[in-house]
Amino acid sequence: MIDALKKDDNRKTELLFGLDDRPGLIKGSVAAIGHLAAIVASILTAPLLICGAIGLNPEDTRYVLSASLLVSGIATFIQVYRVGNLGCGMIAIQGTSFAFVGPLAYAAPLYAGEIEATILVGKILGTCAALGIFVMISSFYLNKLRNIITPTVAGTTIFLLGATLLESATKNLSRIFFATPSWGQYNIIIEALLTIGTILFLMRLKQSLVRVACIPIGLFCGCVVAYLLGDYSPGQSEATNFFFILSPAYFPLQFDLLLFILLLPIFLVSLTETIGDITATSLVSNQPISGPVYVNRLRGGVMADGFNTSLASVLGTFPNTTFSQNNAVIRITGIASRQVGIILAIFLIILGSTPHISQLFLNIPGSVLHAGTGLLFSMIAYTGLSIVRIQNHGKSFYVLAISCICAFALREVSPLIAADTFPLIEYSALVLGFPVASGAIFAVILDRKMQA
């Protein structure tokens, strides 16, 4: 992934405003709105799906969604402004990655009936806070980690993430369809197809901010149709306060070893994605992607990822990592100014402080949400496949194929193994029953065998 970017090192982006230029409030705000349109739906949709999988009540879900926006603004400010060595000093937008939806959706049923949803969230956040510290420490050992989490391993894991998430979205959409009376099933089909069709149409547009914002626009169009069909009521807001205020330790933090093991592969792959995102941001911002300046930015960006995840956990929302959408916006607008990143962070904080924004997302019809995210998850799987394909040798495809077959086969037999009364065997079966975790383990072993 990094090698592919380095091939483009000589290709400079035509920038109107460079990294340290100041476009001013008006131009900077317009550029920031472009970034905002590209990522606001992603920032809110991933936490919404996680809350739904855990079974969190509407009030606590509203808190998580508002906190996600507000913390995203704070975390983005830290990345862009660069506090000491913390942050990459470029436009690197922070938010909860869809990568965390799969493992947390898998883990939720394991605790169902044993603990309340709010306590489970506390366990998740406490564990993520510890993993955030792990990421901060890892920022000093990036070269060693990249020898283990190679592009082949990362691509395989990302493919498995997309595949399992797509499977989950399809099941959710099917459940909604069959739970709806026959006369309402036509509405479900229309809303889902229009959402997917809008996103696919906008994705085909070239050199346009509209293309970058295809996901939020697609969800919006789907909601409009659902509103016209009587399936969406955005005006019915249960938020009573005009301003949202963060509440530290809103969910009491706890540590859970099973969650730690389940989430560790995701954090490692997310770390490699962060490396790729920051490298791409350096490239489109006409900054070096090799040498001491680049390494310093990279280490600061990864360290900020870990710090922001721990901060998010304390403030009551899910892990934060860098998003890649902003790189397309920089290339399209020609504006790489850090000032735009600061303005964007302020916009995110303002939106997060408005409770009615989270209520709008809380009411998105399932037909629209799962159709749109299902398409997005298929794109994630394709991205993983593309990363493997870039390696230009057949061994990577063997790693991908064998890892996927073994991971899904192990998922089918893991319930039988988990029935064993010996705690260690049951514990191991639960971890390996999640295809992304087991697939990542198989990929690491196979990739090292292939390289030997």
C-alpha positions in Angstrom: 0.0 0.0 0.0 2.8 2.4 0.9 5.0 1.2 -2.0 2.1 1.9 -4.4 1.9 5.5 -3.1 5.6 6.0 -3.3 5.5 5.3 -7.0 3.4 8.5 -7.3 5.9 10.6 -5.2 6.9 12.6 -8.2 3.4 13.5 -9.2 2.5 16.8 -7.5 -1.0 18.0 -6.8 -1.8 21.5 -8.1 -2.6 23.3 -4.9 -4.4 26.6 -4.5 -3.4 26.7 -0.8 -0.5 24.7 0.6 -0.2 23.2 4.1 0.8 26.4 5.8 -1.2 28.9 3.6 -4.2 30.7 5.0 -7.1 30.9 2.6 -9.2 33.0 5.0 -12.5 32.4 6.7 -14.8 32.4 3.7 -12.7 30.2 1.4 -11.6 28.0 4.3 -15.2 27.5 5.4 -16.3 26.5 1.9 -13.5 23.9 1.7 -14.3 22.7 5.2 -17.9 22.2 4.3 -16.7 20.0 1.4 -14.8 17.8 3.9 -17.8 17.9 6.3 -20.2 16.6 3.6 -17.8 13.8 2.8 -17.5 12.4 6.3 -20.4 13.5 8.6 -22.5 10.4 7.6 -19.6 8.0 8.2 -18.8 9.6 11.6 -22.4 9.0 12.8 -23.3 5.8 11.0 -20.7 3.5 12.4 -21.5 4.4 16.1 -25.3 4.1 15.2 -24.7 0.5 13.9 -22.7 -0.4 17.0 -25.3 0.9 19.4 -28.0 -1.0 17.5 -26.0 -4.2 17.7 -25.4 -3.8 21.4 -29.1 -2.9 22.1 -28.4 0.4 23.6 -31.6 2.4 24.5 -32.4 5.6 22.4 -31.3 8.1 25.1 -27.9 6.5 25.5 -27.6 6.1 21.7 -28.3 9.8 21.3 -25.5 10.6 23.7 -23.0 8.3 21.8 -23.9 9.9 18.4 -23.6 13.5 19.7 -20.4 12.6 21.5 -19.1 11.0 18.3 -19.4 14.3 16.4 -18.0 16.4 19.2 -15.1 14.1 20.0 -14.4 13.9 16.2 -14.0 17.6 16.2 -11.6 17.6 19.2 -9.6 14.7 17.8 -9.4 16.3 14.4 -8.1 19.5 16.0 -5.4 17.5 17.8 -4.3 15.8 14.6 -4.3 19.0 12.5 -3.0 21.5 15.0 -0.3 19.1 16.3 0.2 19.4 20.1 3.9 18.8 20.5 4.7 15.5 18.8 1.0 14.5 19.0 -0.7 14.7 15.6 0.4 14.7 12.0 0.0 18.4 11.3 -2.2 17.9 8.2 -5.9 17.6 7.4 -6.5 14.2 9.0 -10.2 13.8 10.0 -10.9 11.5 12.9 -14.0 9.4 13.5 -15.2 5.9 14.3 -14.2 3.4 11.6 -16.7 0.8 10.2 -14.0 -1.7 11.0 -15.1 -1.8 14.6 -18.7 -2.6 13.8 -18.1 -6.2 13.0 -16.2 -7.3 16.1 -18.5 -5.4 18.5 -21.6 -6.8 16.7 -20.1 -10.3 17.1 -19.2 -9.7 20.8 -22.6 -8.3 21.8 -24.6 -11.6 21.8 -21.8 -13.2 23.8 -22.8 -11.0 26.8 -26.5 -10.9 26.1 -28.6 -11.8 29.2 -25.5 -11.6 31.4 -25.0 -7.8 31.7 -26.9 -4.7 30.7 -26.1 -2.9 27.5 -24.7 0.2 29.3 -22.3 -2.0 31.2 -21.2 -3.8 28.0 -20.5 -0.4 26.5 -18.4 0.5 29.5 -16.4 -2.8 29.0 -15.9 -1.9 25.3 -14.8 1.6 26.0 -12.5 0.6 28.8 -10.9 -2.0 26.6 -10.6 0.4 23.7 -8.9 2.9 26.1 -6.2 0.3 26.8 -5.9 -0.5 23.1 -5.5 3.2 22.5 -2.5 3.3 24.8 -1.2 0.2 22.9 -1.4 2.1 19.6 0.5 5.1 21.1 3.3 2.7 22.2 3.2 1.0 18.8 3.9 4.4 17.1 7.6 3.9 18.1 7.8 0.5 16.4 6.0 1.1 13.1 8.7 -0.7 11.0 8.5 -3.9 13.0 4.7 -3.9 12.9 4.7 -3.4 9.2 6.9 -6.5 8.8 4.0 -8.5 10.5 1.0 -6.6 9.2 2.1 -6.7 5.6 -0.2 -5.3 2.7 -1.3 -8.9 2.1 -2.3 -9.4 5.7 -4.0 -6.0 5.8 -5.8 -6.6 2.5 -7.0 -10.0 3.6 -8.3 -8.6 7.0 -10.0 -5.7 5.3 -11.7 -8.1 2.8 -13.0 -10.2 5.7 -14.2 -7.1 7.5 -16.2 -6.0 4.4 -17.5 -9.5 3.8 -18.7 -10.0 7.3 -20.2 -6.5 7.5 -22.0 -7.0 4.2 -23.4 -10.3 5.5 -24.7 -8.5 8.6 -26.2 -5.7 6.6 -28.0 -8.1 4.3 -29.4 -10.1 7.2 -30.6 -6.9 8.9 -32.3 -5.7 5.6 -33.9 -9.2 5.2 -35.2 -9.1 8.7 -36.8 -5.7 8.2 -38.3 -6.9 4.9 -39.9 -10.0 6.2 -41.1 -8.3 9.4 -43.0 -5.7 7.3 -46.6 -6.4 6.1 -46.8 -7.3 2.5 -48.1 -3.9 1.4 -45.1 -2.2 3.1 -42.5 -4.5 1.5 -42.7 -2.6 -1.7 -41.7 0.6 0.2 -38.7 -1.2 1.6 -37.6 -2.3 -1.9 -38.1 1.2 -3.3 -36.2 2.9 -0.5 -33.3 0.4 -0.6 -32.9 0.5 -4.4 -33.1 4.3 -4.6 -30.5 4.7 -1.9 -28.1 2.2 -3.6 -28.9 3.6 -7.1 -28.2 7.2 -6.0 -24.8 6.3 -4.4 -23.8 4.2 -7.4 -24.7 7.0 -9.8 -22.8 9.7 -7.8 -19.8 7.4 -7.5 -19.4 7.4 -11.3 -19.1 11.2 -11.5 -15.6 12.5 -12.0 -13.8 15.4 -10.4 -16.7 16.5 -8.3 -17.3 17.1 -4.6 -20.7 15.4 -5.1 -18.9 12.1 -5.8 -16.9 12.4 -2.5 -20.2 13.0 -0.6 -22.1 10.2 -2.4 -22.8 8.3 0.9 -24.5 11.1 2.8 -26.4 12.3 -0.4 -27.6 8.7 -1.0 -28.8 8.4 2.6 -30.5 11.8 2.3 -32.3 10.8 -0.9 -33.4 7.5 0.6 -34.8 9.4 3.7 -36.7 11.8 1.4 -38.3 8.9 -0.4 -39.0 7.2 3.0 -40.6 10.4 4.2 -42.8 10.7 1.2 -43.9 7.0 1.7 -44.6 7.7 5.4 -41.7 5.6 6.8 -39.5 8.5 8.2 -40.5 11.2 10.6 -37.5 13.5 11.2 -39.5 16.1 13.0 -40.3 13.8 15.9 -37.3 14.7 18.1 -37.0 13.5 21.6 -34.0 15.6 22.4 -35.0 18.1 25.1 -31.8 20.1 25.5 -30.7 22.8 23.0 -27.0 22.1 23.7 -25.1 18.8 24.2 -22.4 18.7 26.9 -19.9 15.8 27.1 -20.0 13.8 30.3 -16.7 12.1 31.2 -17.1 8.5 32.2 -20.8 8.5 31.1 -20.3 4.8 30.8 -18.2 3.5 33.7 -15.0 2.0 32.1 -14.0 -1.6 32.6 -11.4 -3.9 31.0 -12.3 -7.2 29.3 -9.7 -9.6 28.1 -12.0 -11.3 25.5 -12.9 -8.0 24.0 -9.2 -7.1 24.0 -8.3 -10.2 22.0 -11.2 -9.7 19.6 -10.3 -6.0 18.9 -6.5 -6.3 18.8 -6.4 -7.5 15.1 -8.8 -4.7 14.1 -6.6 -2.1 15.9 -3.5 -3.4 14.1 -5.1 -3.3 10.7 -6.6 0.1 11.5 -3.1 1.2 12.4 -1.8 0.2 9.0 -4.7 2.0 7.4 -3.8 5.1 9.3 -0.3 4.8 7.9 -1.7 4.6 4.4 -4.1 7.5 5.0 -1.4 9.8 6.4 0.9 8.9 3.6 -1.8 9.7 1.0 -2.5 13.0 2.8 1.2 13.9 2.6 1.2 13.0 -1.1 -1.8 15.1 -2.1 -0.6 18.0 0.2 2.8 18.0 -1.6 4.6 16.9 1.5 7.4 14.2 1.5 6.5 10.6 1.9 9.9 9.5 2.9 12.7 10.8 5.2 12.7 12.2 8.7 9.9 14.8 8.2 7.6 12.1 6.9 8.5 9.6 9.7 7.9 12.3 12.3 4.5 13.1 10.9 3.6 9.4 10.6 4.6 8.7 14.2 2.7 11.7 15.5 -0.4 10.8 13.5 -0.5 7.2 14.8 0.2 8.4 18.3 -2.7 10.8 18.0 -4.9 8.0 16.8 -4.2 6.1 20.0 -4.6 9.1 22.2 -7.9 10.1 20.5 -9.2 6.6 21.0 -8.5 6.7 24.7 -10.0 10.2 24.9 -13.1 9.1 23.1 -13.5 6.1 25.5 -13.4 8.4 28.5 -15.9 10.8 26.9 -18.3 8.0 26.1 -17.9 7.1 22.4 -16.1 4.5 20.3 -12.5 4.3 18.9 -11.3 7.1 16.6 -9.1 6.7 13.6 -8.2 8.7 10.5 -10.6 8.8 7.5 -9.4 8.7 3.9 -12.2 10.7 2.3 -10.5 14.0 3.0 -7.6 13.1 0.6 -10.1 13.1 -2.4 -11.4 16.5 -1.2 -7.9 17.9 -1.1 -7.1 16.7 -4.6 -10.4 18.1 -5.9 -10.3 21.5 -4.2 -6.6 22.0 -4.3 -6.7 23.2 -0.7 -4.4 21.4 1.8 -4.3 24.2 4.3 -4.2 23.3 8.0 -6.5 26.3 8.6 -9.2 24.4 6.8 -8.7 21.5 9.1 -9.1 23.7 12.2 -12.3 25.3 10.7 -13.6 21.8 10.0 -12.9 20.7 13.6 -14.9 23.7 14.9 -17.8 22.8 12.5 -17.8 19.2 13.9 -17.8 20.5 17.5 -20.8 22.8 16.7 -22.7 19.9 15.1 -21.9 17.7 18.0 -23.2 20.3 20.4 -26.6 20.2 18.6 -28.6 17.2 20.0 -31.1 17.3 17.1 -28.5 16.3 14.6 -28.0 12.9 16.3 -31.8 12.5 16.5 -32.1 12.8 12.7 -29.7 9.9 12.3 -31.4 7.9 15.1 -34.6 7.9 13.0 -33.1 6.9 9.7 -35.2 4.0 8.3 -33.5 0.6 8.5 -34.2 0.1 4.8 -32.1 3.1 3.9 -29.4 2.6 6.5 -28.7 -1.0 5.8 -28.9 -0.6 2.1 -26.5 2.3 2.0 -24.1 0.7 4.5 -24.3 -2.6 2.7 -23.1 -1.0 -0.5 -20.3 0.7 1.5 -19.3 -2.6 3.1 -19.0 -4.2 -0.3 -16.7 -1.4 -1.3 -14.6 -2.1 1.8 -14.3 -5.8 0.7 -13.3 -4.6 -2.7 -10.7 -2.3 -1.2 -9.1 -5.3 0.6 -9.1 -7.3 -2.6 -7.5 -4.4 -4.4 -4.7 -4.2 -1.8 -3.9 -7.9 -2.2 -4.0 -7.5 -6.0 -1.5 -4.6 -6.0 1.1 -7.0 -4.6 1.4 -8.5 -8.2 2.2 -12.0 -7.2 0.0 -15.1 -6.9 1.1 -15.9 -3.4 -1.0 -13.0 -2.0 -4.2 -14.5 -3.5 -3.4 -17.9 -2.0 -3.1 -16.2 1.4 -6.4 -14.4 0.9 -8.3 -17.5 -0.4 -7.0 -20.0 2.2 -7.4 -17.5 5.1 -11.0 -16.8 4.1 -11.9 -20.4 3.7 -10.3 -21.4 7.0 -11.9 -18.4 8.8 -15.5 -19.1 7.7 -15.1 -22.9 8.2 -13.8 -22.3 11.7 -16.9 -20.0 12.4 -19.1 -23.0 11.6 -17.4 -25.4 14.0 -16.6 -22.9 16.8 -20.0 -23.4 18.5 -19.2 -27.1 19.0 -15.8 -26.3 20.4 -17.2 -23.5 22.6 -19.5 -26.1 24.2 -16.5 -27.6 26.0 -16.6 -27.0 29.7 -12.8 -26.2 29.8 -12.7 -22.4 30.0 -9.6 -21.9 27.9 -11.0 -23.9 25.0 -14.3 -22.1 25.2 -12.6 -18.8 25.3 -10.4 -19.6 22.3 -13.3 -20.8 20.3 -15.2 -17.6 20.9 -12.3 -15.5 19.6 -11.6 -17.8 16.6 -15.3 -17.9 15.8 -15.0 -14.3 14.5 -13.8 -14.7 10.9 -11.8 -11.4 10.9 -9.8 -12.4 14.0 -9.1 -15.9 12.8 -8.6 -14.8 9.2 -6.0 -12.3 10.4 -4.1 -15.0 12.3 -4.2 -17.4 9.3 -3.0 -14.6 7.0 0.0 -13.7 9.2 1.1 -17.3 9.5 0.6 -18.0 5.7 2.2 -14.8 4.6 5.3 -15.5 6.7 5.4 -19.1 5.3 5.2 -17.7 1.8 8.0 -15.2 2.4 10.3 -17.9 3.9 
